[in-house]
Amino acid sequence: MNVKRLWFVLLLMVPLALVACDTSDNTGNANGNEDDELADELIIFNWSEYMPDQIIEDFEEEFGVKVTYSTFSSNQEMLAKVQSGTVAYDLVVPSDFYVQVMEEADLLEEIDFDNIPNFENISDQWKGLDFDPDNKYSVTYMYGFDGIIYNKDKIDEPTGWEDLWNPEYEGHVVLMDANDELNDMMQQYMGNDINDPTIEQIEEGGEKLKDLMGSVLMFTETPEAQLVNGEGWIAYGYSGEAAVAHKENEDIEFVLPEEGGIRWTDNMVIPTTSKNKYTAEVFIDYLLRPEVGKLLSEEFPYGNPNDKAVELLSEEDRNLPGLNLPDEEVEKAVLSEVLDADRTQVVNRVVQEAKVKGGK
C-alpha cells in the first residue's frame, strides 16, 4: 500500500460566496467545463482507509458539493479503471511513477495552480519529484517508506532484510500482499537494482521468497492487529502502519533496513476524464489547509508533505515510528519505478508460485 501529497484550491481567505458566484470569466477547460464555478459533484478515487470521513463531510458542508468517494487496492487496479473511462473520476491518487505512466498515456490534465494557493504549504522536498519534475500534473498527498516493522518485546531491533529469514521467527513473519513491493524487497536484499532487475534476478528472488514461506504468518498490507496482539513479531510493511500499531502498542517500532528500504509518495492528479476540474482543484486546496492536513495526519499517520500541517501536530504524533527517521537514512531509501509488462508478468508469476508452495 501500497504503496503514497496533498491537493486543493482557494478559499482560506476568500469568502466562498465570492468564489462560487464569480462566473464572469468562464472560458471553459479542455473538457468543456466552465472555469471558476463549483460543480454539484466531485468523484474521488483513492486508496482504501486513506482519508478521514470528516474531511469529506466538512468539504461537502462548506462548499455544497456532493463527494462520491470510492477506493482501490493497487496502482494496477486504479490504472485499469481510469483507462476504461467507465467512471469520470475527478481526482485520483496514484503512487509516484504511476503519475508518469498516466501522463505518458495522456490520461492527466495539467493542474492550474492559480486555484491552489495553499500549494505553498508543501515542503520543497516534495516538489519537482522525478516523475513530475515541473509539477504540472501532481501534488503530493502523503509519503512513506517500505521497511521493517517489529515488536521490540518479541525480538531485537532488526538491521536488514535478512532478519525476515531468521528461523527463530518462524510463524511470526508478516509480508505485504503486493507483488511489486515484494519484488522490490527481494531485489534490494540480493543487492540488485530494484528498478532494473533482469528476468533471472526476478526468478532468483522468487526462490528466496519460497525459502521464507515456512516462516510467514500471513500476507497483508495492514498488519497492525497481528503486531499489536503479538502474533506478528516482524513485518515487511509501510511506515504508516507501524505508526498506527504503535498508538495501540508502544512496543511496535519501524526501521529502514541497512540495504536502504523503499520510499514512496502518493499523489493527487486530475484525469482527463474529469468533468469537474476546477472543483477538484478547490478540493486539493482545501486539503492543503494546515488544519485539514493535521486532521489527515492524526487519523492516518503517514508522512505529510504539508509543513504547516505538521507544525500543528503534537510532539507525540510528529515522532511516531517512521516519521522521525534520520535524514541520512531517508536519502538511502530508493523510489520504486514501474517495471515493463514482461518483467511485471514474471514478478506476478514467481510470487504466486511462492504463495502456492507456502499454502498462502
C-alpha positions as CSV (number, residue, x, y, z in Angstrom):
1,M,0.0,0.0,0.0
2,N,0.8,0.5,-1.0
3,V,2.4,1.8,-1.9
4,K,1.7,7.1,-1.1
5,R,0.8,14.6,-1.1
6,L,-1.9,16.9,-0.9
7,W,-4.1,18.9,-3.2
8,F,-6.6,21.8,-3.2
9,V,-7.9,25.2,-4.1
10,L,-8.6,28.7,-2.8
11,L,-10.8,29.9,0.0
12,L,-8.9,30.2,3.1
13,M,-9.0,33.9,3.0
14,V,-11.7,34.4,0.3
15,P,-15.4,34.0,1.2
16,L,-17.0,31.1,-0.5
17,A,-19.7,33.2,-1.9
18,L,-17.2,35.2,-4.0
19,V,-15.7,32.0,-5.4
20,A,-18.9,30.2,-6.1
21,C,-20.6,33.2,-7.7
22,D,-17.8,34.7,-9.8
23,T,-18.7,33.3,-13.2
24,S,-17.9,36.4,-15.2
25,D,-14.9,35.0,-16.9
26,N,-15.8,31.4,-17.7
27,T,-13.7,30.3,-20.7
28,G,-14.0,26.6,-20.2
29,N,-11.3,23.9,-19.8
30,A,-10.2,21.1,-22.1
31,N,-13.2,19.1,-21.1
32,G,-15.6,21.9,-22.0
33,N,-16.4,22.8,-18.3
34,E,-16.8,26.3,-17.1
35,D,-13.9,27.7,-15.1
36,D,-14.3,29.1,-11.6
37,E,-17.6,27.5,-10.9
38,L,-18.1,24.7,-8.4
39,A,-19.8,21.6,-9.7
40,D,-22.6,19.8,-7.8
41,E,-20.5,16.6,-7.5
42,L,-16.9,15.5,-7.2
43,I,-15.8,11.9,-7.8
44,I,-12.7,10.9,-5.9
45,F,-10.8,7.6,-6.4
46,N,-8.3,6.9,-3.6
47,W,-6.5,4.1,-1.7
48,S,-8.7,2.4,0.9
49,E,-8.5,3.6,4.5
50,Y,-6.7,6.8,3.5
51,M,-8.9,9.8,4.1
52,P,-11.0,10.7,7.2
53,D,-14.7,10.8,6.7
54,Q,-14.7,14.2,8.5
55,I,-12.7,15.8,5.8
56,I,-15.2,14.8,3.1
57,E,-18.2,15.8,5.2
58,D,-16.7,19.2,6.1
59,F,-15.9,19.9,2.5
60,E,-19.4,19.0,1.4
61,E,-20.9,21.2,4.1
62,E,-18.7,24.2,3.3
63,F,-18.9,24.1,-0.5
64,G,-22.2,22.4,-1.2
65,V,-20.5,19.8,-3.3
66,K,-21.5,16.1,-3.1
67,V,-18.4,13.9,-2.9
68,T,-18.6,10.4,-4.4
69,Y,-15.7,8.5,-2.8
70,S,-14.5,5.1,-4.0
71,T,-11.3,3.1,-3.3
72,F,-8.8,0.8,-5.0
73,S,-6.3,-1.6,-3.6
74,S,-3.4,-1.4,-6.1
75,N,-2.0,1.0,-8.7
76,Q,-2.7,-1.6,-11.4
77,E,-6.4,-1.6,-10.5
78,M,-6.5,2.2,-10.4
79,L,-4.9,2.5,-13.8
80,A,-7.2,0.0,-15.4
81,K,-10.3,1.7,-14.2
82,V,-9.1,5.2,-15.2
83,Q,-8.2,3.9,-18.6
84,S,-11.5,2.2,-19.1
85,G,-13.3,5.6,-18.8
86,T,-16.3,3.9,-17.3
87,V,-16.3,6.4,-14.4
88,A,-15.4,10.0,-15.0
89,Y,-13.1,10.4,-11.9
90,D,-12.2,14.0,-10.9
91,L,-9.4,13.2,-8.5
92,V,-7.2,10.1,-8.3
93,V,-4.3,9.3,-6.0
94,P,-1.6,7.2,-7.8
95,S,1.8,6.4,-6.4
96,D,5.0,8.1,-7.6
97,F,5.9,6.7,-11.0
98,Y,2.4,5.8,-11.9
99,V,1.9,9.6,-12.3
100,Q,4.5,9.4,-15.1
101,V,2.8,6.4,-16.7
102,M,-0.5,8.2,-16.7
103,E,0.9,11.4,-18.1
104,E,2.7,9.5,-20.9
105,A,-0.6,7.8,-21.7
106,D,-2.3,11.2,-22.0
107,L,-4.6,10.4,-19.0
108,L,-3.8,13.6,-17.0
109,E,-4.9,17.2,-17.0
110,E,-2.4,19.9,-16.2
111,I,-3.2,21.4,-12.8
112,D,-4.0,25.1,-12.6
113,F,-2.0,26.1,-9.5
114,D,-3.6,29.6,-9.5
115,N,-6.5,27.7,-8.0
116,I,-4.3,26.1,-5.3
117,P,-2.6,28.9,-3.3
118,N,-2.1,26.5,-0.4
119,F,0.4,24.6,-2.6
120,E,2.9,26.9,-0.9
121,N,2.5,24.9,2.3
122,I,4.1,21.8,0.6
123,S,7.7,21.4,1.6
124,D,10.2,21.9,-1.3
125,Q,11.5,18.4,-0.6
126,W,8.2,17.0,-2.0
127,K,8.0,19.3,-5.1
128,G,9.5,18.7,-8.5
129,L,10.0,14.9,-8.0
130,D,11.5,12.8,-10.7
131,F,8.2,11.5,-12.1
132,D,6.8,15.1,-12.4
133,P,9.8,17.4,-12.3
134,D,7.8,20.6,-13.3
135,N,4.8,19.8,-11.0
136,K,2.5,20.1,-13.9
137,Y,0.3,17.1,-13.1
138,S,0.5,16.2,-9.4
139,V,0.5,17.3,-5.8
140,T,2.0,15.1,-3.1
141,Y,-0.8,13.7,-0.9
142,M,1.3,11.7,1.6
143,Y,4.6,9.9,1.6
144,G,6.1,6.9,3.5
145,F,8.6,4.1,3.5
146,D,8.6,0.3,3.0
147,G,10.8,-1.1,5.7
148,I,10.7,-3.4,8.8
149,I,8.0,-3.2,11.5
150,Y,8.8,-5.2,14.6
151,N,7.6,-5.8,18.2
152,K,10.6,-5.0,20.4
153,D,9.0,-7.0,23.2
154,K,9.5,-10.1,21.0
155,I,12.7,-9.5,19.0
156,D,15.8,-7.3,19.0
157,E,15.9,-4.4,16.6
158,P,16.4,-5.7,13.0
159,T,19.2,-4.4,10.9
160,G,18.4,-5.6,7.4
161,W,16.1,-7.6,5.2
162,E,17.9,-10.8,6.2
163,D,16.2,-10.6,9.6
164,L,13.0,-11.7,8.0
165,W,14.6,-15.1,7.3
166,N,15.7,-15.6,10.9
167,P,14.5,-19.2,11.7
168,E,13.7,-18.1,15.3
169,Y,10.8,-16.0,13.9
170,E,9.1,-19.0,12.2
171,G,5.3,-18.5,12.1
172,H,5.6,-14.8,13.1
173,V,6.6,-13.1,9.9
174,V,4.1,-10.8,8.1
175,L,4.6,-9.8,4.5
176,M,2.9,-7.3,2.2
177,D,0.3,-8.7,-0.1
178,A,1.7,-6.7,-3.0
179,N,3.7,-8.4,-5.7
180,D,5.7,-5.4,-7.0
181,E,6.7,-4.4,-3.5
182,L,7.7,-7.9,-2.5
183,N,9.9,-8.0,-5.6
184,D,11.4,-4.6,-4.6
185,M,12.3,-6.0,-1.2
186,M,13.8,-9.2,-2.7
187,Q,15.9,-7.4,-5.2
188,Q,17.3,-5.0,-2.7
189,Y,18.0,-7.9,-0.3
190,M,20.0,-9.5,-3.0
191,G,21.9,-6.3,-3.8
192,N,20.3,-5.7,-7.2
193,D,18.9,-2.5,-8.7
194,I,15.2,-2.7,-7.8
195,N,14.3,-0.6,-10.8
196,D,16.2,-2.7,-13.4
197,P,16.2,-6.3,-12.4
198,T,16.8,-9.0,-15.0
199,I,14.4,-11.8,-15.6
200,E,17.0,-14.1,-14.0
201,Q,17.2,-11.9,-10.9
202,I,13.4,-11.9,-10.5
203,E,13.4,-15.7,-10.8
204,E,16.1,-15.9,-8.1
205,G,14.0,-13.6,-5.9
206,G,11.1,-15.9,-6.3
207,E,13.3,-18.8,-5.0
208,K,14.4,-16.7,-2.0
209,L,10.7,-16.0,-1.3
210,K,9.9,-19.7,-1.3
211,D,12.6,-20.2,1.3
212,L,10.8,-17.7,3.5
213,M,7.3,-19.2,3.2
214,G,7.6,-21.6,6.2
215,S,8.0,-18.6,8.5
216,V,5.2,-16.5,7.1
217,L,2.1,-15.9,9.3
218,M,0.2,-14.1,6.6
219,F,0.2,-11.7,3.7
220,T,-1.4,-8.3,4.4
221,E,-0.7,-4.6,3.9
222,T,-2.4,-3.8,7.2
223,P,-0.6,-5.9,9.8
224,E,-1.5,-3.7,12.8
225,A,-3.7,-6.3,14.5
226,Q,-1.2,-9.1,14.3
227,L,1.6,-6.9,15.5
228,V,-0.4,-5.4,18.4
229,N,-1.7,-8.8,19.7
230,G,1.7,-10.4,19.5
231,E,1.1,-12.9,16.7
232,G,3.3,-11.0,14.3
233,W,6.8,-10.3,15.6
234,I,8.3,-8.8,12.4
235,A,6.8,-7.5,9.2
236,Y,7.7,-6.1,5.8
237,G,5.4,-3.1,5.8
238,Y,4.6,0.5,5.4
239,S,5.8,3.1,7.9
240,G,2.3,4.4,8.4
241,E,1.1,1.0,9.5
242,A,3.8,0.9,12.1
243,A,2.7,4.3,13.4
244,V,-0.9,3.1,13.6
245,A,0.1,0.0,15.5
246,H,2.4,2.0,17.9
247,K,-0.6,4.1,19.0
248,E,-2.1,0.8,20.4
249,N,1.1,-0.9,21.5
250,E,4.2,1.2,22.2
251,D,6.4,-1.9,21.6
252,I,5.8,-1.6,17.9
253,E,8.7,0.2,16.1
254,F,9.9,0.8,12.5
255,V,13.3,0.8,10.9
256,L,14.7,1.1,7.4
257,P,17.0,-1.8,6.6
258,E,20.7,-1.3,6.1
259,E,20.2,-2.0,2.4
260,G,18.2,1.2,2.2
261,G,14.5,0.4,2.1
262,I,12.0,1.9,-0.3
263,R,10.4,5.3,-0.2
264,W,7.2,6.4,-2.0
265,T,4.7,9.2,-2.5
266,D,1.0,9.1,-3.2
267,N,-0.1,12.0,-5.3
268,M,-3.2,13.8,-6.3
269,V,-3.9,14.0,-10.0
270,I,-6.8,15.1,-12.2
271,P,-7.6,12.6,-15.0
272,T,-8.6,13.8,-18.5
273,T,-12.0,12.1,-17.9
274,S,-12.8,14.7,-15.2
275,K,-15.9,16.9,-15.8
276,N,-15.2,19.0,-12.7
277,K,-11.6,20.0,-12.9
278,Y,-12.0,23.3,-11.1
279,T,-13.8,21.7,-8.2
280,A,-11.1,19.1,-8.0
281,E,-8.5,21.9,-7.7
282,V,-10.7,23.5,-5.0
283,F,-10.7,20.3,-3.1
284,I,-6.9,20.0,-3.4
285,D,-6.5,23.5,-2.0
286,Y,-8.9,22.7,0.8
287,L,-6.9,19.6,1.8
288,L,-3.8,21.7,1.9
289,R,-5.2,23.9,4.6
290,P,-3.0,23.4,7.7
291,E,-5.9,22.4,9.9
292,V,-7.2,19.9,7.4
293,G,-3.8,18.4,6.8
294,K,-3.4,18.0,10.6
295,L,-6.7,16.0,10.7
296,L,-5.4,13.8,7.9
297,S,-2.2,13.0,9.7
298,E,-3.9,12.4,13.0
299,E,-6.0,9.6,11.6
300,F,-3.6,8.3,9.0
301,P,-0.1,8.9,10.3
302,Y,2.0,8.6,7.2
303,G,4.4,11.3,6.2
304,N,2.7,14.6,5.5
305,P,4.4,16.9,3.0
306,N,2.4,19.9,4.3
307,D,4.9,21.8,6.6
308,K,2.1,24.0,8.0
309,A,0.0,21.0,8.9
310,V,3.0,19.2,10.6
311,E,3.6,22.2,12.7
312,L,0.2,21.8,14.2
313,L,0.7,18.2,15.2
314,S,1.5,17.2,18.8
315,E,5.1,16.3,19.6
316,E,4.0,12.7,20.1
317,D,2.4,12.5,16.6
318,R,5.4,14.1,15.0
319,N,7.7,11.4,16.5
320,L,5.7,8.3,15.7
321,P,7.7,5.4,14.2
322,G,8.6,6.1,10.5
323,L,8.0,9.9,10.9
324,N,11.3,10.8,12.7
325,L,13.9,8.9,10.5
326,P,17.4,10.4,10.2
327,D,18.0,12.3,7.0
328,E,20.9,10.1,6.0
329,E,18.6,7.0,6.2
330,V,15.9,8.7,4.2
331,E,18.4,9.6,1.5
332,K,19.4,6.0,1.2
333,A,15.8,4.8,0.6
334,V,15.0,4.2,-3.1
335,L,12.0,5.4,-5.1
336,S,10.5,2.4,-6.9
337,E,9.7,2.7,-10.6
338,V,7.2,0.7,-12.7
339,L,8.7,-2.3,-14.4
340,D,7.7,-3.1,-18.0
341,A,4.9,-5.6,-18.8
342,D,7.2,-8.6,-19.4
343,R,9.0,-8.3,-16.1
344,T,5.8,-7.5,-14.2
345,Q,4.4,-10.7,-15.6
346,V,7.3,-12.7,-14.3
347,V,7.1,-10.9,-10.9
348,N,3.4,-11.9,-10.6
349,R,4.2,-15.5,-11.5
350,V,7.1,-16.1,-9.1
351,V,5.2,-14.5,-6.2
352,Q,2.2,-16.6,-6.9
353,E,4.3,-19.8,-7.1
354,A,5.9,-18.9,-3.7
355,K,2.5,-18.4,-2.2
356,V,1.2,-21.7,-3.5
357,K,4.2,-23.5,-2.1
358,G,3.6,-22.0,1.3
359,G,-0.2,-22.6,1.2
360,K,-0.9,-18.9,1.5
